[in-house]
Amino acid sequence: MHAPDGFIDVPVSAAAGVLAAGAIAVSLRGARRELDDTARPGAGAGGADRTAPLAGLVAAFIFAVQMLNFPVAAGTSGHLLGGALAAILVGPYTGVLCVSVVLLLQAVLFADGGLTALGVNITTMALTTTVVAYALFRVLVKVLPRSRRSVTAASFVAALVSVPASAVVFTLLYAVGGTTDVSIGKVATAMVGVHVLIGLGEAAITALTVGAVIAVRPDLVHGARGLRQKLKLRVDGELVDAPETPESAEPVPAAARSPRRVWIAGLVTSLVLAGFVSFYASANPDGLEKVAADHGIDKQAEEHATADSPLADYGVKDVDDARLSGGLAGVIGVGVTVVAGTGVFWAVRRRRAADDERAETSSPAGTSV
């Protein structure tokens, strides 16, 4: 759903940019708390610096999966938006930042999504999906029994709803600032209809990913905090749940359990998806592109400001082999995203630590005699 330049006029694009900037500013403050792992019960000081790399990995994974367009209808494809997945894995504020980092890098390096439309894309794909998905997710996990299956089920529903919600917000922005005289009713029907189908793919990817992480490390999933990983015993060659005792009921401190294996597995998976599997993605236009083509909206699309980028259109310039070119672009994208994302979240995390240190120093209790 990456809107190019020219779909929406300058005043509305600017207003969306202001809204997106405000959302990012609020998210930067909120992410300081989410990235402060020492605030979690039993986390200990040793876990303080593990969350920034994990958040950077989530951004890289979203970048990789967004390259995997899947067919949803005749001549139409869809791809992950990622807001629901990011919010559930690392928290809603950090989730907004994760998707925003991806959208910024896609626009600047890969000419995917207009530069003047960046505010529109952050509003629809980062802010809307994250807020809608996480709000619905929290309601569902309160209503459903507290278990891993219920968290996974809530992830599925929240992700499903977040995609057509994003389509509705785009349609509202287009109704106010669209540059083509088309029937908004027809655009809304087409946008919501196709994005409900795309939402099913988003829901499946989100639920599978959240479920996979919960199965091995529920303590790493923001939306699953409070769940315990049951001990397993091998009986007659089969793994069964161990009887719960006061000792086994105590969760293992998060700081004592390194997330390194999960991080490595996630990075390798992202590289494989972007560098190899992406070659087999659907070449059909995504939901927004198809609706724009069917209703003449794409007539106002402007050439991207970085159309001559060495990585434009997810290919490496001067590499003639399509498979190699796309694979290299995907690997570069994952690498740049994980580095940039980790850097952003590290800076946010360090800012929180500095604020806490200043507050402690200035408080009476922190004054030495």
C-alpha positions in Angstrom: 0.0 0.0 0.0 2.9 2.3 -0.6 1.4 5.5 -2.1 3.6 7.3 -4.7 3.9 11.0 -5.1 1.0 12.6 -6.9 -1.9 10.5 -5.6 -2.8 13.0 -2.9 -2.3 16.8 -3.1 0.4 18.8 -1.3 -1.7 20.3 1.5 -3.1 16.9 2.6 0.2 15.2 2.2 1.8 18.0 4.4 -0.9 17.5 7.0 -0.4 13.8 7.0 3.4 14.5 7.4 2.7 16.6 10.4 0.5 13.9 11.9 3.2 11.3 11.2 5.9 13.4 12.8 3.7 13.9 15.9 3.1 10.2 16.1 6.8 9.4 15.8 7.6 12.0 18.5 5.1 10.4 20.9 6.4 6.9 19.9 10.0 7.9 20.7 8.9 8.8 24.2 6.8 5.7 24.6 9.4 3.4 23.2 11.9 4.5 25.9 9.7 2.6 28.4 9.1 -0.4 26.1 12.8 -0.7 25.4 13.7 -0.5 29.1 14.0 -4.2 29.8 15.0 -3.5 33.4 11.4 -2.4 34.1 10.1 -5.9 33.6 9.7 -8.1 36.7 12.7 -10.3 37.1 14.5 -8.9 34.2 17.5 -7.7 36.1 20.1 -5.2 35.0 21.7 -7.6 32.6 18.8 -7.5 30.2 18.9 -3.7 29.8 20.6 -3.7 26.3 19.0 -6.6 24.6 15.8 -5.0 23.4 17.3 -2.6 20.9 18.8 -5.4 18.7 15.5 -7.3 18.9 13.5 -4.3 17.8 16.0 -3.7 15.0 15.5 -7.4 14.0 11.7 -6.9 13.9 12.1 -4.0 11.5 14.4 -6.1 9.3 12.0 -9.0 9.3 9.1 -6.7 8.3 11.3 -5.3 5.4 12.0 -8.9 4.2 8.4 -10.1 4.4 7.1 -7.0 2.6 9.1 -8.2 -0.4 7.0 -11.3 -0.5 3.9 -10.3 -2.4 1.3 -13.1 -2.3 -1.7 -13.4 -4.8 -5.1 -12.5 -3.3 -7.4 -12.2 -6.3 -7.2 -12.2 -10.1 -4.4 -9.9 -11.1 -3.9 -8.6 -7.6 -1.4 -9.3 -4.8 -0.8 -8.2 -1.3 2.1 -8.0 1.2 2.6 -7.6 4.9 2.1 -4.2 6.4 3.6 -5.2 9.7 2.1 -2.9 12.2 0.2 -5.6 14.1 3.3 -7.9 14.1 5.6 -5.2 15.4 3.2 -3.9 18.1 2.6 -7.4 19.5 6.3 -8.4 19.4 8.0 -5.2 20.7 5.1 -2.9 21.8 2.9 -0.3 20.1 5.2 2.7 20.4 8.3 0.7 19.2 6.1 -0.9 16.6 5.3 2.5 15.0 9.0 3.2 14.9 9.8 -0.2 13.4 7.4 0.3 10.4 8.4 3.9 10.0 12.1 3.0 9.7 11.2 0.4 7.1 9.1 2.9 5.1 11.8 5.6 5.2 14.5 3.2 3.9 12.1 1.9 1.2 11.4 5.4 0.0 14.9 6.6 0.1 16.9 3.6 -1.1 14.4 1.5 -3.1 12.1 4.2 -4.6 9.1 2.4 -3.1 6.6 5.0 -1.8 6.9 8.7 -2.6 9.0 11.0 -0.6 6.3 13.7 -0.3 3.9 10.8 0.4 6.0 9.5 3.3 3.7 11.1 5.8 0.7 9.5 4.2 2.4 6.1 4.2 3.5 6.3 7.8 0.0 7.4 8.8 -1.7 4.5 6.9 0.8 1.7 7.2 2.6 2.4 10.5 0.3 4.5 12.7 -3.1 3.1 11.8 -2.2 -0.5 11.6 -0.3 -0.4 14.9 -2.9 1.5 16.9 -5.9 -0.5 15.6 -4.2 -3.8 15.9 -2.8 -3.3 19.4 -6.0 -1.8 20.8 -8.0 -4.8 19.5 -5.3 -7.2 20.6 -5.4 -5.9 24.2 -9.2 -6.3 24.3 -9.1 -9.8 23.0 -6.4 -11.0 25.4 -8.4 -9.6 28.3 -11.5 -11.5 27.2 -9.9 -14.8 26.1 -8.2 -17.2 28.5 -4.6 -16.2 29.2 -2.7 -18.8 27.1 -0.3 -18.9 24.2 -3.0 -20.1 21.9 -5.3 -17.1 22.8 -2.4 -14.7 22.2 -1.8 -16.2 18.8 -5.5 -16.1 18.0 -5.8 -12.5 19.1 -2.8 -11.7 16.9 -4.6 -13.2 13.9 -7.8 -11.2 14.4 -5.9 -7.9 15.2 -3.8 -8.2 12.1 -6.8 -9.1 9.9 -8.7 -6.0 11.0 -5.7 -3.6 10.8 -5.3 -3.9 7.0 -8.8 -2.8 5.9 -8.6 -0.1 8.6 -5.5 1.2 6.9 -7.3 1.1 3.5 -10.2 3.1 5.1 -7.7 5.8 6.3 -6.1 6.0 2.9 -9.6 6.4 1.3 -10.4 9.2 3.8 -7.2 11.0 2.9 -7.9 10.6 -0.8 -11.5 11.9 -0.3 -10.0 15.1 1.0 -6.9 15.5 -1.1 -7.2 13.2 -4.1 -5.8 14.5 -7.3 -8.2 12.6 -9.6 -12.0 13.1 -9.9 -13.2 9.6 -9.2 -16.1 8.2 -7.2 -14.9 7.9 -3.6 -17.6 5.3 -3.0 -16.2 3.1 -5.6 -12.7 3.6 -4.4 -13.7 2.8 -0.8 -15.5 -0.4 -1.9 -12.6 -1.6 -4.0 -9.9 -0.6 -1.4 -11.7 -2.2 1.6 -12.7 -5.3 -0.4 -9.3 -6.2 -1.7 -7.6 -5.3 1.6 -9.8 -7.6 3.6 -8.3 -10.4 1.4 -4.8 -9.0 2.0 -5.7 -8.9 5.7 -6.1 -12.7 5.7 -2.5 -13.1 4.5 -1.3 -10.5 7.0 -3.2 -12.3 9.8 -1.6 -15.7 8.8 1.9 -14.3 8.7 1.5 -12.4 12.0 -0.1 -15.4 13.9 2.5 -17.8 12.6 5.4 -15.5 13.6 4.0 -14.6 17.0 3.2 -18.3 17.7 6.7 -19.4 16.7 8.4 -16.9 19.0 6.0 -17.7 21.9 6.7 -21.4 21.5 10.4 -20.9 22.3 10.7 -17.6 24.1 7.4 -16.1 25.3 9.4 -13.6 27.4 10.5 -11.9 24.2 7.0 -11.1 23.1 5.6 -7.9 24.4 2.0 -8.9 24.1 2.6 -12.2 25.9 4.3 -10.9 29.0 3.1 -12.9 32.0 3.0 -16.2 30.2 5.3 -18.9 31.5 7.1 -21.5 29.5 6.2 -24.9 30.9 9.0 -27.3 31.6 9.1 -30.5 29.5 9.9 -34.0 30.4 10.7 -36.8 28.1 8.6 -39.9 29.0 8.8 -43.0 26.8 10.4 -41.0 24.0 7.7 -38.2 24.1 7.8 -34.7 25.5 5.1 -34.0 28.1 4.4 -31.1 30.4 6.2 -31.4 33.8 4.0 -31.2 36.9 4.0 -27.7 38.1 5.7 -27.1 41.5 6.5 -23.9 43.4 10.0 -24.1 41.9 9.0 -24.7 38.3 6.3 -22.1 38.6 8.9 -19.4 39.0 9.7 -17.9 35.6 13.4 -17.9 34.6 14.7 -14.4 34.9 14.9 -12.8 31.4 18.4 -11.6 32.0 19.6 -15.1 32.5 18.4 -16.2 29.1 20.2 -14.8 26.1 18.1 -13.9 23.1 21.1 -14.5 20.8 19.8 -17.7 19.2 16.4 -16.1 18.5 18.2 -13.0 17.0 20.4 -15.1 14.8 17.6 -17.3 13.7 15.5 -14.3 12.9 18.2 -12.6 10.9 19.0 -15.7 8.9 15.3 -16.1 8.2 15.0 -12.5 7.0 18.1 -12.8 4.8 16.7 -16.0 3.2 13.3 -14.5 2.6 14.6 -11.3 1.1 17.6 -12.8 -0.7 16.0 -16.0 -2.1 12.3 -16.5 -1.5 11.4 -13.0 -2.8 12.3 -14.0 -6.3 9.2 -16.2 -6.3 6.9 -13.5 -5.0 3.8 -12.5 -7.1 4.6 -9.9 -9.8 0.9 -8.7 -9.8 0.2 -5.1 -8.6 -0.7 -4.8 -4.9 -4.1 -3.7 -3.7 -3.6 0.0 -3.9 -1.8 -0.2 -7.3 -4.6 -2.3 -8.7 -7.4 0.0 -7.5 -5.4 3.0 -8.7 -5.1 1.5 -12.2 -8.7 0.4 -12.4 -10.1 3.9 -11.4 -7.5 6.1 -13.2 -5.9 7.3 -10.0 -2.4 6.3 -11.2 -2.6 8.9 -14.0 -1.4 11.5 -11.5 1.5 9.4 -10.2 4.8 11.3 -10.3 8.2 9.8 -11.0 10.0 9.0 -7.8 12.7 11.4 -6.8 15.2 8.5 -6.2 14.2 6.5 -9.3 17.8 6.4 -10.3 18.9 5.0 -7.0 21.3 2.0 -7.3 18.7 -0.1 -5.5 15.5 1.3 -7.1 12.7 -1.2 -7.6 14.5 -3.8 -5.4 17.3 -4.5 -7.9 21.0 -3.7 -7.9 22.0 -1.4 -10.7 24.2 -2.9 -13.5 23.5 -6.5 -12.3 21.8 -8.1 -15.3 20.7 -11.4 -13.7 17.3 -10.7 -12.3 17.5 -13.4 -9.6 20.9 -12.2 -8.4 20.0 -8.5 -8.6 16.8 -8.9 -6.6 18.5 -11.2 -4.1 21.4 -8.8 -3.5 19.0 -5.9 -3.1 17.0 -7.8 -0.5 20.1 -8.8 1.5 21.4 -5.2 1.4 17.9 -4.0 2.5 17.8 -6.4 5.4 21.3 -5.4 6.5 20.7 -1.7 6.3 17.4 -2.0 8.1 18.7 -4.1 11.0 21.7 -1.7 11.4 19.6 1.5 11.1 16.8 0.1 13.3 19.1 -1.1 16.0 20.9 2.2 16.0 17.6 4.1 16.4 16.4 1.9 19.2 19.8 1.9 20.9 19.8 5.7 20.9 16.2 5.7 22.3 17.2 3.2 25.0 20.3 5.2 26.0 18.3 8.3 26.2 16.0 6.6 28.7 19.0 5.4 30.7 20.4 9.0 30.7 17.1 10.5 31.9 16.8 7.9 34.7 20.4 8.7 35.8 19.7 12.4 35.9 16.5 11.9 37.8 18.3 9.6 40.3 21.1 12.1 40.8 18.8 15.1 41.3 16.5 13.3 43.8 17.1 13.6 47.5 17.5 9.9 47.9 20.2 9.9 45.3 22.2 12.6 47.0 25.3 11.4 48.7 26.4 12.8 52.0 
